[in-house]
């Protein structure tokens, strides 16, 4: 069992993958600007992991509509 299942069908559309990464990184930067280092590192880390995983997953190009 995976903690994060990046191959779930919910993540097939490109816009969903981009939105997840942008929200995680954006929230991490917001937390960093408010001085909450722990939450900033957590969200930026999740955003970077998601970006890496989404870049390496090979979805069918027909499903990206």
FIMAR-597369 format. One record per residue (C-alpha): residue number from 0; y, x, z. Coordinates in nm, 4 decimals. Layout:
N
<atom><pos>NUM</pos><north>Y</north><east>X</east><up>Z</up></atom>
...
//
This chain:
65
<atom><pos>0</pos><north>0.0000</north><east>0.0000</east><up>0.0000</up></atom>
<atom><pos>1</pos><north>0.3393</north><east>0.1360</east><up>-0.1018</up></atom>
<atom><pos>2</pos><north>0.6532</north><east>0.1056</east><up>0.1069</up></atom>
<atom><pos>3</pos><north>0.8568</north><east>0.0434</east><up>-0.2097</up></atom>
<atom><pos>4</pos><north>0.6752</north><east>-0.0874</east><up>-0.5171</up></atom>
<atom><pos>5</pos><north>0.9041</north><east>0.0229</east><up>-0.7984</up></atom>
<atom><pos>6</pos><north>0.6535</north><east>-0.0999</east><up>-1.0576</up></atom>
<atom><pos>7</pos><north>0.6881</north><east>-0.4634</east><up>-0.9473</up></atom>
<atom><pos>8</pos><north>0.7666</north><east>-0.6995</east><up>-1.2376</up></atom>
<atom><pos>9</pos><north>1.0987</north><east>-0.7881</east><up>-1.0704</up></atom>
<atom><pos>10</pos><north>1.2279</north><east>-0.4431</east><up>-1.1690</up></atom>
<atom><pos>11</pos><north>1.1406</north><east>-0.4725</east><up>-1.5406</up></atom>
<atom><pos>12</pos><north>1.4901</north><east>-0.5618</east><up>-1.6685</up></atom>
<atom><pos>13</pos><north>1.7135</north><east>-0.2571</east><up>-1.6999</up></atom>
<atom><pos>14</pos><north>2.0107</north><east>-0.4351</east><up>-1.5433</up></atom>
<atom><pos>15</pos><north>1.8130</north><east>-0.5049</east><up>-1.2239</up></atom>
<atom><pos>16</pos><north>1.7162</north><east>-0.1385</east><up>-1.1894</up></atom>
<atom><pos>17</pos><north>2.0741</north><east>-0.0231</east><up>-1.2455</up></atom>
<atom><pos>18</pos><north>2.2092</north><east>-0.2832</east><up>-1.0024</up></atom>
<atom><pos>19</pos><north>1.9683</north><east>-0.1761</east><up>-0.7263</up></atom>
<atom><pos>20</pos><north>2.0697</north><east>0.1892</east><up>-0.7632</up></atom>
<atom><pos>21</pos><north>2.4427</north><east>0.1120</east><up>-0.7776</up></atom>
<atom><pos>22</pos><north>2.4295</north><east>-0.1159</east><up>-0.4733</up></atom>
<atom><pos>23</pos><north>2.2349</north><east>0.1385</east><up>-0.2652</up></atom>
<atom><pos>24</pos><north>2.4597</north><east>0.4295</east><up>-0.3592</up></atom>
<atom><pos>25</pos><north>2.7754</north><east>0.2205</east><up>-0.3242</up></atom>
<atom><pos>26</pos><north>2.6769</north><east>0.0971</east><up>0.0197</up></atom>
<atom><pos>27</pos><north>2.5897</north><east>0.4512</east><up>0.1227</up></atom>
<atom><pos>28</pos><north>2.9331</north><east>0.5723</east><up>0.0153</up></atom>
<atom><pos>29</pos><north>3.0941</north><east>0.2839</east><up>0.2032</up></atom>
<atom><pos>30</pos><north>2.9029</north><east>0.3774</east><up>0.5185</up></atom>
<atom><pos>31</pos><north>3.0057</north><east>0.7397</east><up>0.4716</up></atom>
<atom><pos>32</pos><north>3.3710</north><east>0.6378</east><up>0.4442</up></atom>
<atom><pos>33</pos><north>3.3475</north><east>0.4471</east><up>0.7731</up></atom>
<atom><pos>34</pos><north>3.1905</north><east>0.7436</east><up>0.9523</up></atom>
<atom><pos>35</pos><north>2.8375</north><east>0.6043</east><up>0.9844</up></atom>
<atom><pos>36</pos><north>2.6478</north><east>0.9147</east><up>0.8772</up></atom>
<atom><pos>37</pos><north>2.2972</north><east>0.7887</east><up>0.9573</up></atom>
<atom><pos>38</pos><north>2.3295</north><east>0.4738</east><up>0.7465</up></atom>
<atom><pos>39</pos><north>2.5051</north><east>0.6667</east><up>0.4704</up></atom>
<atom><pos>40</pos><north>2.2207</north><east>0.9174</east><up>0.4450</up></atom>
<atom><pos>41</pos><north>1.9656</north><east>0.6369</east><up>0.4562</up></atom>
<atom><pos>42</pos><north>2.1213</north><east>0.4288</east><up>0.1772</up></atom>
<atom><pos>43</pos><north>2.2118</north><east>0.7251</east><up>-0.0425</up></atom>
<atom><pos>44</pos><north>1.8577</north><east>0.8560</east><up>-0.0009</up></atom>
<atom><pos>45</pos><north>1.7048</north><east>0.5223</east><up>-0.0990</up></atom>
<atom><pos>46</pos><north>1.9431</north><east>0.5006</east><up>-0.3951</up></atom>
<atom><pos>47</pos><north>1.8462</north><east>0.8470</east><up>-0.5169</up></atom>
<atom><pos>48</pos><north>1.4760</north><east>0.7781</east><up>-0.4737</up></atom>
<atom><pos>49</pos><north>1.5136</north><east>0.4499</east><up>-0.6634</up></atom>
<atom><pos>50</pos><north>1.7058</north><east>0.6220</east><up>-0.9431</up></atom>
<atom><pos>51</pos><north>1.4357</north><east>0.8883</east><up>-0.9726</up></atom>
<atom><pos>52</pos><north>1.1519</north><east>0.6357</east><up>-0.9711</up></atom>
<atom><pos>53</pos><north>1.3186</north><east>0.4017</east><up>-1.2199</up></atom>
<atom><pos>54</pos><north>1.3870</north><east>0.6937</east><up>-1.4541</up></atom>
<atom><pos>55</pos><north>1.0218</north><east>0.7984</east><up>-1.4528</up></atom>
<atom><pos>56</pos><north>0.8556</north><east>0.4550</east><up>-1.4860</up></atom>
<atom><pos>57</pos><north>0.7523</north><east>0.3714</east><up>-1.8424</up></atom>
<atom><pos>58</pos><north>0.8019</north><east>-0.0031</east><up>-1.8865</up></atom>
<atom><pos>59</pos><north>0.7373</north><east>-0.1790</east><up>-2.2167</up></atom>
<atom><pos>60</pos><north>1.0541</north><east>-0.1820</east><up>-2.4232</up></atom>
<atom><pos>61</pos><north>0.9949</north><east>-0.5487</east><up>-2.5129</up></atom>
<atom><pos>62</pos><north>1.0407</north><east>-0.6532</east><up>-2.1494</up></atom>
<atom><pos>63</pos><north>1.3914</north><east>-0.5023</east><up>-2.1237</up></atom>
<atom><pos>64</pos><north>1.5657</north><east>-0.8037</east><up>-2.2719</up></atom>
//
